[in-house]
Amino acid sequence: MISLFTRHPRSKGISYIEHAKFAALVGAKLLISAAYFLVHALLPFIPIRADYNLEAMISFLNKENKKVS
């Protein structure tokens, strides 16, 4: 049963805790980004912060994936 939780992280060379932290960080960043986009949709004069735009998200994910590949 434990292997269900550890197989994927171990295949990437990281621990379950490291994987959980990373996945939670990505999820939080995506939720914040989504909130910025929803606000921007209603109030287009409010800009989306540069660190939460789509290009920044893609760059962040690519950088993090290269660390474990």
Buried (B, 14 or more C-beta within 10 A) or exposed (E): EEEEEEEEBEEBEBEBEEBEEBEEEBEEBEEEBEEBEEEBEEEEEEEBEEEBBEEBBEEBEEEEEEEEE
